[in-house]
Amino acid sequence: MSEFTPILRKELREIRRDPYLLGIAIFLPLVLLFLFAYALNLDVKDVPMAVVDMDRTPQSQAYLDAFRNSGQFRVVAYADDPRHATRLMDQGKVQVVMQIPAGFGRRLERGDQAQVSTAVDGTFPTSARVIIGYVEAINQAYAMRRAEERLQRAGPLARAAMDLPMVIPVAQIRYNPGLRSANFIVPGLIAVILMAFPPLLSALAIVREKEHGSIQQIFVSPLPRWAFIVGKLIPYVMIAFGELLLVLLATRYWFQVPIAGNVWLFLLASVPYVVSTVAIGLLVSTFTRSQLAAMLLAIVLTMMPAFIFSGFLFPITSMPQLLQYYAYLFPARYFTEITLDVFLKGLDISHWWVQFVVLLVYTLALVVVAALRFKKKVG
């Protein structure tokens, strides 16, 4: 007892002096459990859908009721113009656009086949495949009901004519027609990679000087706090931007992922995101006194949210409503939206300027808070 008791007391004092490390060690497993249990939802349900009903007959309404009553789709918009419905999909407000042509009800009443066009957002290939399966299953169930009704009215002589489905869904995949997973996964990984490694590097910038004692020289120098933060920020921003360029080259030429939009606009949008990732690491370093605690806290604040709340793995709309609002707190969400808009949809800044402005404000706020936190530590 007398041999290890001093070591035990020393370690307990060290843990007590670093409450952040102790808190992370105790609460991080619970945080991971609850976040992954509630946020990770691979089910495809309550899919937002826009409808362009050019027929406006009881038959077309009955067909739409089959989708509304299925529990899988939620009609959020009725459009008179297919271009309006397409803009809703471009903005990410709907995942499905269903267009019922004029004459739909008349063809069904004659016993002819009628086609219904269904456009599906292929940004998330896994979800798109499931949605297409839902459309085919609901359509088949509706066609069988219609065939049974006509058989009951027409009698057994019409049975042979009623064997074929009366409604033929024509599915179109937008943005990623081949449903190639790499076209979605690789661009989405850009936001995750930039949120994973630059903050870890910059998080150690101030903590390392604290552990070595060299921070005392900064305390007694006339160097302004903002100059110290910016001086720490710029080198890691350069490293992170170089990392981004390498990832882009690999994305385009190794993984053969096409870039539908303007790559220069994408690089412009990347600047505030890159700065924000490095600034998060610097902010973390102002809260911690050890490199281990800084790395753990950086992982909790950056890498984990980047996987869960960026929309990289699955649509954020599949999360509970509270967690959807919570996802707005993380910059990876906004940058992932910009990335997918540029790579898959080919949209220009007029469609994602809100996300860009949010990133700018977010970055400025992080740098200011980091500078203020450093001043507080000095005082």
N, C-alpha and C positions, 0 to 999 in steps of 0.2 A: 504493500500500500504506500509506504513512504517513498518508493522509487517512482511510481507513476503519478502520484497525487499532484506534485508540482506541475507536471505536463498537463494533467487534466484541468487544473485551475487556470493555467495559462491559456489553453485553447478556449475554455469557457469565457474568459475575459475578452479574447480576440473576437469571438462570435458576438458577444454582447456589445462590443464597440462598433460592429458593422451590422446594424439592424436590417439593411437592405438585403444583405446576403441571407440572413436568417429568414426574413419574410419570403424571399424568393424560394428558398429551399422548402418551406412549409406550405405555401399557398400555390406555387406553380403547378404541382400535380392536380390540385383541385380545379385551377383555372383551365388547364388543358382538358380535363375530363368534361367539364360543363360546356366549354366552347365547342369541342369536337362533337359532343353528344347532341347539342342543340343546333349548331350551325351547319355541320356536315349533313346535308340531306340530299341524297342522290335520287330521290323520287321525283318524278316529273308529274306535277299536278297543278291544277288551277292555272293552266297556261293562258296568258292574255292573248286574246284574239280580236282582230278587226274583221268586220263583215261588210262586203259590198253586195247587197241584194238588188240586182237589176231586174228581178222578176216581180217581187212584192206580191206574192199570191199566198193563199193558205198552204199550198204545197211547199213553197220555199220556207215559210215559217215553221211548218212541221219538221222539215229537214233540219233547220237550225235548232229547233227544240231538242232534237236528238243529241246535239252537241252540248247545249246548255244544261240539259238534265243529266248528262253523263258524270258530272263532277270532275271531269278532267280539263275542261275548257271554261274560260271566263270571258265573255264578250265585253270588251271595254270600249269599243267604238263602232259606230255604224257610219259608213262613208258612202257618199253618192258617187265619188270619183275614185277609181282605182289608184290614181297617183297620190291622192291624200292618204290612202291606206299604206302605200309604199313608203311615204315619208314617215309614218308612224313606226314602221319597221326599221327604217334608217336611224331613227332616234332611240331605238331600243324600247319603245313603249309596248310593242306587241311582238309576239314570236310567230304568230300565224295570221295570214290574211286569206280569208275565204271569199271567193267571188262566185256568186250564183248567176248564171247568164239569163237573159230575157228568154221567155218561152219555156223555162224549166218546168213549171206546173203543167202547161199544155202538153208537153211531150210525155210526162208521166201519166196524165189522164188517158192519152192515146195508147199507152202501153209501150212507148218507145224508150230507148235509152237516153239518159241525159247526163251531160258531163258537168262536173263542178271543179273549178280550179282552186287549188290550195297551195299557197306559197308558205314555205317554212324557213325560218331563220336557221341557217346552217352554221352559225358562229360556234355553237356548242354541238359538235357532231353526235355525241351520245344522246343528248336530249332530242336532237332532230330525228334520230332514228326511232326513238320511243314515240315521239309525236306522230310521225308517219304511221306507225303501228296503231296508235289510237284512232287516227282518221280512218284507216282501212277497216278496223274492227267496228267502229260506230256506223260507218257507211254500210257495211255488210249487214249489221243488225237492222238498220233502217230498211234496206232493200228487201230483206226477208219478210219484214212486217208488211211492206207494201205488196209483195207477191202473195202473201197469205190473204190479205184483204181482197185482192183482185180475184184470187181463186174462189173465195167464198161467194163473191158476187157473180162470177162468170160460170162457175161450175167446173166439173172435172175435165171437160174437153179442152179447156185453156191451160191445163197443167203443164204441158210440154213447152208452151210459149213463155211460161212464167219461171222457168228454171234459171234463166240468166239474171244477174243483178240489174236493176233498173236504173241505178245511179252509178256512174263511173267516176271516181275521184282521180283527178290529174294532179299529182304532187310535183311541185317545183321547189328546188332547194336554192335559196339565195345566199350569196356571199361565199359559200364554200360548197359548190355543186357536187364535187366528188366526195364530200364528207370525209376528207383526208384529215386525220387527227393531227398530223404535224403542222398543218396550216393554222390550227387553233392553239395547240400546246406550246409550240416554239415561240410565237410572239408573246403569249401570256407569260412565259418564263422570263422574258426580259425584265418585267417589273419585279418579279420575285427575286431574281439574281441581284438586281441593283439594290433591293431592299435587304438582302441577306449579308452581303460582304462589305460594302463601304461603311455601313454603321459600325460593324465590328472593328474595323480598322481605326475609325475616328474616335470610337468610344474609349480607346486606350490612350489617346493623345494626351489628355490632361491627367488621367489617372496615373500614367507612367511617370509623369513628372512629380506627382504627389508622392508616390512610393520612393522615388529616388531623392526626393528633397529639393530638386532643382526648381520647383514651383516657388520656393521662397524668394528666389532672385526676381521673379516676375512680380511678387507682392511688393517688394521694396523699390521696384523700378518705376519711372514715370510713364511707362507704356500704358496707353488707354486700353480699357477692357475690350472695346470693340476691335481694336487693332490686334489684340492677342487672339480673339476668336476668329477673325478673318484670316489672320496669318496661319492659324491651325486649319482653317477650312479649305483654303485654296489648293494646297498640295493633294489632299484627298479627293477633292472635286476633279482635279486633273486625272488622278488615277481611275476614279469611277467613270469618267467620260471615256477614257481609253478602253476601259472594260466594256463599255457600251458599244463602242465602235467594233471591237473584236466580236462581240456577240452578234451584232448586225451582219457582219461579214459571214460568220458561220451560218446564220439563219438564211441568208440569201443564197450563198454559193455552196454550202455543204448540205443543208437540209432542203434546198430548192424550194423555199417558201416564197411565193410571189408577193410583191408589195404593190397593192392596187393603187395606193395613194401617193402623195408627194413625200419622198424620203427627207427632203430638206425641212419641210414643215414638221415632220416627226422629230428631227434632231432639235429644232427650235423648242418643241414641247418638252423634250427630254431635259433641257437645261434646268428648269426649276425643280423637276423631280430628282435629278441627280444631286443638286445642292441640298434639297430637303433630306435626302437619305443620309448625307454626311452630317448635316446639322442635327439630326436626331441622335447620332452617335456622340457628337460634342455635348449635346444637352444631357445625355445619359452620364457622361463623364463628370458633369458638375454635381451629380447626385451621389456618386459612389467614391469610395476611397481605395478600393482594390480592383485589380484588373479582372479577377474572376467574377466579382459582383457586376462589374461593368459589362462583361461579355454576356452573362446570364440575363441581365436586364435588357440589353440590346436585342437579344434573341426574342424575349417576350414581347417587346414593343415593335419589332420589325419583321422578323422572319415568319413568326407564327401568324400575325394578322395578314401578311402578304399572301400566305397560302389560303387562309380561310375567307378573308373579307375583301379580296380583290376581284372576285368574279373569275378567277383563273381556273379553278377546278369545276365549278358549276355555277349556274345563274344565281345571283344574289336574291332574286325574286323567290327562290325556293326556300329561303330562310324564314323563320318567324319574323313578324313585323318589327318587333323591338330590335332584333339583331340587324335588320336591314337599315334602321336608323343608326345603329352603332357603327356600321361599316363606313358611314360618311366621315368618321373621325380619322381614317387612314388614307394617306396619299396614294397608296398602291391601287386603290379602287379607281381613282380618277385617271391615273396613268394607264391602267389596263384598258379602260374604256377608250382612251385615245388610241392606244396601240391597236386594238381590234378594229376601230373605225378606220384607221389608216391602212392596215395590212389587208383586212378582209373586205371591208365595205368601200374603200377608196374615197372616203369622205374628206372634205377639206376643213379648214379651221372654222368655217361658218357653222358647222355641226357640233364641234367640241370646244368652242371658245369658252364656255362656262367652266368646263373641267380645267382648262388651261389657266384661267383667272384664279380659280380656287387653289391650284398648285402654287401660283405666284404668291398669293396671300399667305398660304400655309408656310411656304419657305421663308418669307420675310418674318413671320411671327416666330418661327423656330429660332432664327438667328438672333432676333431681339431678346427672346426669353433666355437663350443660352448666355448672351452677354450679361443680362441682368443677374442670372444665377451665379455667374462667375464673380461679379461684383459683390454679391451677397456673401459668397464664400471668402472673399478677400477681407471683407469687413469683419 
